[in-house]
Amino acid sequence: MQTGSIGSLNVSLVGLGCNNFGWSLDATATARVVHAALDAGINFFDTADIYGSTKSEVFLGLALAGRRHQAVIATKFGMKVDDARQGARPDYVRRAVEDSLRRLNVDRIDLYQLHTPDPSVPIGETLGALDELVRSGKVGEIGCSNFSVDQIREARKAAGDAAHFVSVQNEYSLLHREPEGGVLDECTRTGMAFLPFFPLASGLLTGKYGAKGTPAPSGSRLAGTTPLSGRFLSDENLAAVERLTAFASRRGRTLLELAMSWLAARPAVASVIAGATSVEQVRANAAAVSWRLDPAELAEIDTLAPASPAAS
């Protein structure tokens, strides 16, 4: 498994997104997936306090018992857990990290991320509290998520010589290329790591969805009428998936390999965070970044799944 850098952290090029833990996976199933990831060379586990209504952190901590030394743990705070637990106020930052440390059953969180900007709190105040956590040893590195270029720059300026965000986690995939509108360039310029979430467009880029007009597989995340299916199962996306599938097939590859390897080829990407609900999915994701796309292939892909005007 290739690795990338997030500040001082060395992480596997494929990471495991833990949003299924506590939702579609119980503690036993979570342990199977986590152990399969470790055995496949995946060491980067990305969760959040809101995942599984806080159970994701609990289940991840249980699964890593005895193997904590093999894992780089990332979690997030800031989105609404309940009416009393949300936001980026310094007092809440201090409470949130203690809650996550307890649920994960660890004494240090390797990467602690602000899940979403909080416009009601000056970023400098949040960063001050996070700097305290880094200096105390409770947190290794800090990152942000869902931040724009302007917000990244504001945060870097506010941090000064104190702890600063070493990573940004935003949505990025072959079907959602908004980060190419500036965030990726900012990461390259400053040395920040970029972590794509929804790298497989909520499963649409796994290869299990059929052509336009074909119902989504029963039990899949995009089955039925849901906010996710309404967002991802557009005619435009389905047409792009058909083109990309044909491109991969002509080269003896799968759509999954194309989606993962294309992201892994972006210089700023440190780890491609993909969720999994089975051992088989974990192994497939871990193996899917072996395709080394050449410049001609990358150029052709741009014609098959072009960037939006805002990202060009």
C-alpha positions as CSV (number, residue, x, y, z in Angstrom):
1,M,0.0,0.0,0.0
2,Q,1.4,3.4,-1.0
3,T,1.3,6.1,1.6
4,G,0.8,9.9,1.8
5,S,1.4,12.6,4.4
6,I,-1.0,14.6,6.5
7,G,1.3,16.9,8.4
8,S,3.5,14.6,10.5
9,L,1.2,11.6,9.9
10,N,2.0,8.8,7.4
11,V,-1.3,7.4,6.1
12,S,-2.3,4.7,3.6
13,L,-3.3,5.9,0.1
14,V,-6.6,4.3,0.7
15,G,-8.4,5.2,3.9
16,L,-11.5,3.7,5.5
17,G,-14.5,6.0,5.9
18,C,-16.4,5.0,9.1
19,N,-19.8,6.5,8.5
20,N,-21.4,3.1,8.2
21,F,-20.4,2.1,11.7
22,G,-23.3,2.3,14.1
23,W,-25.7,2.8,11.2
24,S,-25.7,-0.2,8.8
25,L,-23.0,-2.1,10.8
26,D,-23.1,-3.2,14.4
27,A,-20.0,-3.6,16.6
28,T,-19.3,-7.2,15.4
29,A,-19.6,-6.3,11.7
30,T,-17.5,-3.1,12.3
31,A,-14.7,-5.2,13.8
32,R,-14.6,-7.5,10.7
33,V,-14.4,-4.5,8.4
34,V,-11.7,-2.7,10.5
35,H,-9.6,-5.9,10.8
36,A,-9.8,-6.6,7.1
37,A,-8.7,-3.0,6.4
38,L,-5.6,-3.4,8.7
39,D,-4.8,-6.7,7.1
40,A,-5.0,-5.1,3.6
41,G,-2.5,-2.4,4.6
42,I,-5.1,0.4,5.3
43,N,-4.0,2.3,8.4
44,F,-6.1,5.5,8.1
45,F,-9.6,5.5,9.7
46,D,-11.8,8.6,9.3
47,T,-14.9,9.0,11.5
48,A,-16.9,11.8,13.2
49,D,-18.8,12.3,16.4
50,I,-22.1,12.4,14.5
51,Y,-21.6,9.2,12.6
52,G,-23.9,6.4,13.8
53,S,-25.3,8.9,16.4
54,T,-21.9,8.7,18.1
55,K,-21.7,4.9,17.9
56,S,-19.2,5.0,15.1
57,E,-16.4,6.2,17.4
58,V,-17.4,3.6,20.0
59,F,-17.4,0.8,17.5
60,L,-14.1,1.9,15.9
61,G,-12.4,2.1,19.4
62,L,-13.6,-1.4,20.2
63,A,-12.4,-2.8,16.9
64,L,-9.0,-1.3,17.3
65,A,-8.5,-2.7,20.8
66,G,-5.0,-4.4,20.8
67,R,-4.2,-2.9,17.4
68,R,-4.3,0.8,18.1
69,H,-0.6,1.1,17.2
70,Q,-1.4,0.1,13.7
71,A,-4.0,2.9,13.1
72,V,-4.1,6.6,12.4
73,I,-7.4,7.8,13.8
74,A,-9.1,10.9,12.4
75,T,-12.4,12.2,13.8
76,K,-14.4,15.4,13.4
77,F,-16.5,17.8,15.5
78,G,-18.7,20.7,14.9
79,M,-21.8,19.3,13.2
80,K,-24.9,18.9,15.4
81,V,-24.9,16.0,17.8
82,D,-27.8,17.4,19.7
83,D,-29.0,20.8,20.8
84,A,-26.2,21.2,23.3
85,R,-23.4,19.7,21.3
86,Q,-22.5,21.5,18.1
87,G,-20.4,24.3,16.7
88,A,-16.8,25.5,17.1
89,R,-16.8,27.6,20.3
90,P,-13.6,27.1,22.3
91,D,-15.5,25.7,25.3
92,Y,-17.3,23.2,23.1
93,V,-14.1,22.2,21.3
94,R,-12.7,21.2,24.7
95,R,-15.8,19.2,25.5
96,A,-16.1,17.6,22.1
97,V,-12.5,16.2,22.2
98,E,-13.0,14.7,25.6
99,D,-16.2,13.0,24.4
100,S,-14.4,11.6,21.3
101,L,-11.4,10.4,23.3
102,R,-13.7,8.6,25.7
103,R,-15.8,7.0,22.9
104,L,-12.7,6.0,21.0
105,N,-11.0,4.8,24.2
106,V,-7.7,6.4,23.2
107,D,-5.6,9.1,24.9
108,R,-4.7,10.8,21.6
109,I,-6.6,11.6,18.3
110,D,-4.1,11.7,15.4
111,L,-6.1,14.1,13.2
112,Y,-8.9,16.2,14.7
113,Q,-11.0,18.0,12.1
114,L,-13.5,20.8,12.2
115,H,-16.4,19.2,10.3
116,T,-17.8,22.4,8.9
117,P,-17.2,26.1,9.2
118,D,-19.0,27.9,12.1
119,P,-19.7,31.4,10.9
120,S,-20.8,32.4,14.5
121,V,-17.3,31.9,15.9
122,P,-14.1,33.7,14.7
123,I,-11.8,31.0,13.3
124,G,-9.0,32.3,15.4
125,E,-10.8,31.4,18.6
126,T,-11.4,27.9,17.4
127,L,-7.8,27.5,16.4
128,G,-6.7,28.8,19.8
129,A,-8.6,25.9,21.5
130,L,-7.2,23.4,19.0
131,D,-3.7,24.6,19.6
132,E,-4.2,23.9,23.3
133,L,-5.2,20.4,22.4
134,V,-2.1,19.8,20.2
135,R,0.2,21.3,22.9
136,S,-1.4,19.0,25.6
137,G,-0.8,15.9,23.4
138,K,-4.5,15.1,23.2
139,V,-4.4,15.8,19.4
140,G,-1.6,15.2,16.9
141,E,-2.6,17.3,13.9
142,I,-5.7,19.4,13.1
143,G,-7.7,19.7,9.9
144,C,-10.8,21.2,8.4
145,S,-13.7,20.0,6.2
146,N,-16.1,21.6,3.8
147,F,-13.8,24.7,3.7
148,S,-13.5,27.1,0.7
149,V,-10.2,28.6,-0.5
150,D,-11.1,31.9,1.3
151,Q,-11.8,30.1,4.5
152,I,-8.6,28.1,4.3
153,R,-6.6,31.2,3.8
154,E,-8.4,33.0,6.6
155,A,-7.6,30.1,9.0
156,R,-4.0,30.0,8.0
157,K,-3.6,33.7,8.7
158,A,-5.4,33.4,12.0
159,A,-3.3,30.5,13.2
160,G,0.0,32.5,12.9
161,D,2.8,30.4,14.5
162,A,0.4,28.2,16.4
163,A,-1.1,24.9,15.2
164,H,-2.7,25.2,11.8
165,F,-4.9,23.0,9.6
166,V,-2.7,20.5,7.8
167,S,-5.6,19.0,5.8
168,V,-8.9,19.8,4.2
169,Q,-11.6,17.2,3.6
170,N,-14.1,18.1,0.8
171,E,-16.3,16.2,-1.6
172,Y,-14.3,15.2,-4.7
173,S,-14.9,12.5,-7.3
174,L,-15.0,12.0,-11.1
175,L,-18.6,13.3,-10.9
176,H,-18.0,16.2,-8.5
177,R,-14.9,18.2,-9.4
178,E,-15.5,21.4,-7.6
179,P,-12.2,21.3,-5.7
180,E,-10.4,21.9,-9.0
181,G,-11.8,25.5,-8.7
182,G,-9.1,26.5,-6.3
183,V,-8.9,24.3,-3.2
184,L,-6.6,21.7,-4.8
185,D,-4.2,24.5,-6.0
186,E,-4.2,26.0,-2.5
187,C,-3.3,22.7,-1.0
188,T,-0.4,22.2,-3.4
189,R,0.8,25.8,-2.8
190,T,0.7,25.5,1.0
191,G,1.5,21.8,1.5
192,M,-1.9,21.0,2.9
193,A,-3.2,17.4,2.4
194,F,-6.5,17.0,0.5
195,L,-8.8,14.2,1.6
196,P,-11.7,13.5,-0.8
197,F,-15.0,12.4,0.7
198,F,-17.7,10.7,-1.4
199,P,-14.9,9.5,-3.7
200,L,-17.3,6.9,-5.2
201,A,-20.2,9.3,-5.5
202,S,-22.2,7.4,-2.8
203,G,-21.6,4.1,-4.6
204,L,-22.4,5.3,-8.1
205,L,-18.8,4.8,-9.2
206,T,-18.5,1.3,-7.8
207,G,-19.8,-0.4,-10.9
208,K,-22.9,-1.9,-9.3
209,Y,-25.4,0.6,-10.8
210,G,-26.8,-0.1,-14.3
211,A,-27.4,2.1,-17.2
212,K,-29.8,5.0,-17.2
213,G,-33.4,3.9,-16.5
214,T,-32.2,0.8,-14.6
215,P,-33.4,0.7,-10.9
216,A,-30.7,0.9,-8.3
217,P,-29.8,-2.4,-6.6
218,S,-32.1,-3.3,-3.7
219,G,-30.5,-2.4,-0.4
220,S,-28.0,0.0,-1.9
221,R,-27.5,3.6,-0.6
222,L,-29.1,5.0,-3.7
223,A,-32.1,2.6,-3.8
224,G,-35.6,4.2,-3.6
225,T,-36.4,7.9,-3.3
226,T,-33.9,9.5,-0.9
227,P,-31.9,12.8,-0.8
228,L,-28.8,10.9,-2.0
229,S,-30.5,9.1,-4.9
230,G,-32.1,12.4,-6.0
231,R,-28.7,14.1,-5.9
232,F,-26.5,11.4,-7.5
233,L,-28.8,9.5,-9.9
234,S,-29.1,12.3,-12.4
235,D,-29.3,11.6,-16.2
236,E,-26.0,13.5,-16.6
237,N,-24.2,11.4,-13.9
238,L,-25.6,8.1,-15.3
239,A,-24.5,9.0,-18.8
240,A,-21.0,9.9,-17.5
241,V,-20.8,6.6,-15.6
242,E,-21.6,4.7,-18.9
243,R,-18.8,6.5,-20.6
244,L,-16.3,5.9,-17.8
245,T,-17.3,2.3,-17.5
246,A,-16.6,1.7,-21.2
247,F,-13.2,3.6,-20.9
248,A,-12.2,1.3,-18.0
249,S,-13.4,-1.9,-19.7
250,R,-11.4,-1.2,-22.9
251,R,-8.3,-1.4,-20.7
252,G,-9.3,-4.4,-18.7
253,R,-10.1,-2.4,-15.6
254,T,-13.2,-1.7,-13.5
255,L,-15.0,1.5,-12.8
256,L,-14.0,1.2,-9.2
257,E,-10.3,1.1,-10.2
258,L,-10.8,4.1,-12.4
259,A,-12.5,6.2,-9.7
260,M,-10.0,5.4,-7.0
261,S,-6.9,5.6,-9.1
262,W,-7.9,8.9,-10.7
263,L,-8.2,10.5,-7.3
264,A,-4.9,8.9,-6.2
265,A,-3.2,10.5,-9.1
266,R,-4.0,14.0,-7.9
267,P,-0.8,15.4,-6.3
268,A,-2.5,16.9,-3.3
269,V,-4.5,13.8,-2.4
270,A,-3.0,12.1,0.7
271,S,-5.6,9.4,1.1
272,V,-8.8,8.4,-0.7
273,I,-11.4,7.8,2.0
274,A,-13.9,5.1,1.0
275,G,-16.5,3.5,3.1
276,A,-17.2,-0.2,3.2
277,T,-19.8,-2.5,4.7
278,S,-18.1,-5.8,4.0
279,V,-14.6,-7.5,4.0
280,E,-14.9,-7.9,0.2
281,Q,-15.5,-4.2,-0.3
282,V,-12.5,-3.3,1.9
283,R,-10.2,-5.6,-0.1
284,A,-11.5,-4.3,-3.4
285,N,-11.0,-0.6,-2.3
286,A,-7.5,-1.4,-1.1
287,A,-6.5,-2.9,-4.4
288,A,-8.2,-0.3,-6.6
289,V,-5.4,2.3,-6.6
290,S,-2.9,0.2,-8.5
291,W,-3.7,1.7,-12.0
292,R,-1.1,4.3,-13.0
293,L,-3.0,6.5,-15.4
294,D,-0.9,8.2,-18.0
295,P,-1.3,11.8,-19.3
296,A,-3.2,10.7,-22.4
297,E,-5.6,8.7,-20.3
298,L,-6.1,11.6,-17.9
299,A,-6.8,13.9,-20.8
300,E,-9.4,11.5,-22.2
301,I,-11.1,11.2,-18.8
302,D,-11.5,14.9,-18.8
303,T,-13.7,14.6,-21.9
304,L,-15.8,11.8,-20.5
305,A,-16.4,13.5,-17.1
306,P,-15.6,17.1,-17.6
307,A,-15.1,19.5,-14.8
308,S,-17.9,22.0,-14.2
309,P,-17.3,25.5,-15.5
310,A,-16.6,26.7,-11.9
311,A,-13.8,24.1,-11.5
312,S,-12.1,24.6,-14.9
